Structure formats: C-alpha cells, structure tokens
Amino acid sequence: MAGKIVINSERCKGCGLCVVVCPRKTIVISGISNKNGYFPAQTDNGDCTGCAACAVVCPEAIIEVLREGSGRVIVAIEPGKEKKPTLTKEKA
C-alpha cells in the first residue's frame, strides 16, 4: 500500500465525485447513512496509491491523504490547511 485516505464520514454528503475520479476504484458509497442522513463515501485503502485526486475534487474538503515513502508516512493533503492566496507583483 503506497497511500491511504481518511474520509470524515459524518461530514461527507455522498456526492460521489471521489468515487468517479479514483483511478483504482477503491472508494465506494456506503449503504449506511451518517447522522445527517447522507450515504458517505468509504474505502478499504486496498489499492490506494495516494494520488490525492479524491481530496482535490472533494467539495467539502474532508478527505485526508497519507502517503508512504522512505519508511515514513507523510500527510499529502490535510483538510482545512489551506494556504492563503498571494498576489504576484507585476512589472509596470
């Protein structure tokens, strides 16, 4: 396993975008609803590569991506840790 994703199932609305973009088809929609009545996405992480396509496309930003590399696990994408946009200086 080169990667792992963690989905916050209580905040997931089950839109299915992550299911569509997963290249290994490891994400599915659960048959059990969460406390809000939505059927969230879930995974077994069996063939996850850690590509982060699911986290990029998630409109709720609730998918955390972990990657294995050189004997340690690094956080590739973490929900809620967005960088502030910066303006580039233009030549006048």
GUZAMAR-739611 format. One record per residue (C-alpha): residue number from 0; x, y, z; residue in one letter. Coordinates in steps of 0.2 Angstrom, whole numbers, plus 2048, in hexadecimal, padded with zeros to 3 digits. Example, Ala and Ser with C-alpha at 12.3 -4.5 7.8 and 13.67 -1.06 7.14 Angstrom:
2
<rec><n>0</n><xx>83E</xx><yy>7EA</yy><zz>827</zz><res>a</res></rec>
<rec><n>1</n><xx>844</xx><yy>7FB</yy><zz>824</zz><res>s</res></rec>
This chain:
92
<rec><n>0</n><xx>800</xx><yy>800</yy><zz>800</zz><res>m</res></rec>
<rec><n>1</n><xx>808</xx><yy>810</yy><zz>7FA</zz><res>a</res></rec>
<rec><n>2</n><xx>7FA</xx><yy>81C</yy><zz>801</zz><res>g</res></rec>
<rec><n>3</n><xx>7EB</xx><yy>81D</yy><zz>80C</zz><res>k</res></rec>
<rec><n>4</n><xx>7DC</xx><yy>829</yy><zz>80D</zz><res>i</res></rec>
<rec><n>5</n><xx>7D2</xx><yy>82D</yy><zz>81C</zz><res>v</res></rec>
<rec><n>6</n><xx>7C0</xx><yy>833</yy><zz>819</zz><res>i</res></rec>
<rec><n>7</n><xx>7B6</xx><yy>83D</yy><zz>826</zz><res>n</res></rec>
<rec><n>8</n><xx>7A6</xx><yy>833</yy><zz>824</zz><res>s</res></rec>
<rec><n>9</n><xx>79C</xx><yy>83E</yy><zz>82F</zz><res>e</res></rec>
<rec><n>10</n><xx>79F</xx><yy>84D</yy><zz>824</zz><res>r</res></rec>
<rec><n>11</n><xx>79F</xx><yy>844</yy><zz>813</zz><res>c</res></rec>
<rec><n>12</n><xx>78F</xx><yy>847</yy><zz>809</zz><res>k</res></rec>
<rec><n>13</n><xx>791</xx><yy>838</yy><zz>7FD</zz><res>g</res></rec>
<rec><n>14</n><xx>793</xx><yy>843</yy><zz>7ED</zz><res>c</res></rec>
<rec><n>15</n><xx>79D</xx><yy>835</yy><zz>7E5</zz><res>g</res></rec>
<rec><n>16</n><xx>7AA</xx><yy>840</yy><zz>7DD</zz><res>l</res></rec>
<rec><n>17</n><xx>7B8</xx><yy>837</yy><zz>7E6</zz><res>c</res></rec>
<rec><n>18</n><xx>7B1</xx><yy>826</yy><zz>7E0</zz><res>v</res></rec>
<rec><n>19</n><xx>7B2</xx><yy>82C</yy><zz>7CE</zz><res>v</res></rec>
<rec><n>20</n><xx>7C4</xx><yy>833</yy><zz>7CE</zz><res>v</res></rec>
<rec><n>21</n><xx>7CC</xx><yy>825</yy><zz>7D7</zz><res>c</res></rec>
<rec><n>22</n><xx>7D8</xx><yy>81C</yy><zz>7CB</zz><res>p</res></rec>
<rec><n>23</n><xx>7D8</xx><yy>80C</yy><zz>7D5</zz><res>r</res></rec>
<rec><n>24</n><xx>7C5</xx><yy>80C</yy><zz>7D9</zz><res>k</res></rec>
<rec><n>25</n><xx>7C8</xx><yy>809</yy><zz>7EC</zz><res>t</res></rec>
<rec><n>26</n><xx>7BB</xx><yy>816</yy><zz>7F1</zz><res>i</res></rec>
<rec><n>27</n><xx>7A9</xx><yy>811</yy><zz>7F2</zz><res>v</res></rec>
<rec><n>28</n><xx>799</xx><yy>819</yy><zz>7F9</zz><res>i</res></rec>
<rec><n>29</n><xx>793</xx><yy>811</yy><zz>809</zz><res>s</res></rec>
<rec><n>30</n><xx>783</xx><yy>808</yy><zz>80B</zz><res>g</res></rec>
<rec><n>31</n><xx>781</xx><yy>80F</yy><zz>81D</zz><res>i</res></rec>
<rec><n>32</n><xx>77D</xx><yy>821</yy><zz>81F</zz><res>s</res></rec>
<rec><n>33</n><xx>786</xx><yy>82D</yy><zz>82B</zz><res>n</res></rec>
<rec><n>34</n><xx>77D</xx><yy>838</yy><zz>839</zz><res>k</res></rec>
<rec><n>35</n><xx>778</xx><yy>845</yy><zz>82C</zz><res>n</res></rec>
<rec><n>36</n><xx>76F</xx><yy>838</yy><zz>821</zz><res>g</res></rec>
<rec><n>37</n><xx>77C</xx><yy>838</yy><zz>813</zz><res>y</res></rec>
<rec><n>38</n><xx>784</xx><yy>828</yy><zz>80C</zz><res>f</res></rec>
<rec><n>39</n><xx>797</xx><yy>82C</yy><zz>80E</zz><res>p</res></rec>
<rec><n>40</n><xx>7A6</xx><yy>826</yy><zz>804</zz><res>a</res></rec>
<rec><n>41</n><xx>7B0</xx><yy>818</yy><zz>80B</zz><res>q</res></rec>
<rec><n>42</n><xx>7C0</xx><yy>80F</yy><zz>807</zz><res>t</res></rec>
<rec><n>43</n><xx>7CA</xx><yy>800</yy><zz>80C</zz><res>d</res></rec>
<rec><n>44</n><xx>7DB</xx><yy>808</yy><zz>806</zz><res>n</res></rec>
<rec><n>45</n><xx>7DF</xx><yy>7F7</yy><zz>7FD</zz><res>g</res></rec>
<rec><n>46</n><xx>7E7</xx><yy>7FE</yy><zz>7ED</zz><res>d</res></rec>
<rec><n>47</n><xx>7E8</xx><yy>810</yy><zz>7F2</zz><res>c</res></rec>
<rec><n>48</n><xx>7F7</xx><yy>819</yy><zz>7EA</zz><res>t</res></rec>
<rec><n>49</n><xx>7F6</xx><yy>829</yy><zz>7F3</zz><res>g</res></rec>
<rec><n>50</n><xx>7F3</xx><yy>833</yy><zz>7E3</zz><res>c</res></rec>
<rec><n>51</n><xx>7E7</xx><yy>83F</yy><zz>7ED</zz><res>a</res></rec>
<rec><n>52</n><xx>7DB</xx><yy>841</yy><zz>7DE</zz><res>a</res></rec>
<rec><n>53</n><xx>7CD</xx><yy>83E</yy><zz>7EA</zz><res>c</res></rec>
<rec><n>54</n><xx>7D2</xx><yy>84B</yy><zz>7F6</zz><res>a</res></rec>
<rec><n>55</n><xx>7D5</xx><yy>858</yy><zz>7E8</zz><res>v</res></rec>
<rec><n>56</n><xx>7C3</xx><yy>855</yy><zz>7E1</zz><res>v</res></rec>
<rec><n>57</n><xx>7BA</xx><yy>854</yy><zz>7F2</zz><res>c</res></rec>
<rec><n>58</n><xx>7AF</xx><yy>864</yy><zz>7F4</zz><res>p</res></rec>
<rec><n>59</n><xx>7AE</xx><yy>862</yy><zz>807</zz><res>e</res></rec>
<rec><n>60</n><xx>7C1</xx><yy>860</yy><zz>809</zz><res>a</res></rec>
<rec><n>61</n><xx>7BF</xx><yy>851</yy><zz>815</zz><res>i</res></rec>
<rec><n>62</n><xx>7CB</xx><yy>845</yy><zz>80E</zz><res>i</res></rec>
<rec><n>63</n><xx>7DD</xx><yy>843</yy><zz>815</zz><res>e</res></rec>
<rec><n>64</n><xx>7EA</xx><yy>83B</yy><zz>80B</zz><res>v</res></rec>
<rec><n>65</n><xx>7F9</xx><yy>831</yy><zz>812</zz><res>l</res></rec>
<rec><n>66</n><xx>807</xx><yy>82B</yy><zz>808</zz><res>r</res></rec>
<rec><n>67</n><xx>815</xx><yy>81E</yy><zz>80C</zz><res>e</res></rec>
<rec><n>68</n><xx>826</xx><yy>823</yy><zz>807</zz><res>g</res></rec>
<rec><n>69</n><xx>838</xx><yy>81E</yy><zz>80D</zz><res>s</res></rec>
<rec><n>70</n><xx>831</xx><yy>815</yy><zz>81C</zz><res>g</res></rec>
<rec><n>71</n><xx>826</xx><yy>823</yy><zz>823</zz><res>r</res></rec>
<rec><n>72</n><xx>815</xx><yy>829</yy><zz>820</zz><res>v</res></rec>
<rec><n>73</n><xx>812</xx><yy>83B</yy><zz>81B</zz><res>i</res></rec>
<rec><n>74</n><xx>802</xx><yy>845</yy><zz>81A</zz><res>v</res></rec>
<rec><n>75</n><xx>800</xx><yy>84A</yy><zz>807</zz><res>a</res></rec>
<rec><n>76</n><xx>7F0</xx><yy>854</yy><zz>809</zz><res>i</res></rec>
<rec><n>77</n><xx>7E7</xx><yy>858</yy><zz>819</zz><res>e</res></rec>
<rec><n>78</n><xx>7D6</xx><yy>860</yy><zz>81A</zz><res>p</res></rec>
<rec><n>79</n><xx>7D5</xx><yy>872</yy><zz>820</zz><res>g</res></rec>
<rec><n>80</n><xx>7E7</xx><yy>876</yy><zz>81E</zz><res>k</res></rec>
<rec><n>81</n><xx>7E5</xx><yy>881</yy><zz>80F</zz><res>e</res></rec>
<rec><n>82</n><xx>7F3</xx><yy>88E</yy><zz>80B</zz><res>k</res></rec>
<rec><n>83</n><xx>7EE</xx><yy>8A0</yy><zz>80A</zz><res>k</res></rec>
<rec><n>84</n><xx>7EE</xx><yy>8A6</yy><zz>7F8</zz><res>p</res></rec>
<rec><n>85</n><xx>7FC</xx><yy>8B2</yy><zz>7F3</zz><res>t</res></rec>
<rec><n>86</n><xx>7FD</xx><yy>8BF</yy><zz>7E6</zz><res>l</res></rec>
<rec><n>87</n><xx>80B</xx><yy>8BF</yy><zz>7DA</zz><res>t</res></rec>
<rec><n>88</n><xx>814</xx><yy>8D0</yy><zz>7D6</zz><res>k</res></rec>
<rec><n>89</n><xx>812</xx><yy>8D6</yy><zz>7C5</zz><res>e</res></rec>
<rec><n>90</n><xx>81F</xx><yy>8E0</yy><zz>7BB</zz><res>k</res></rec>
<rec><n>91</n><xx>818</xx><yy>8F1</yy><zz>7B7</zz><res>a</res></rec>
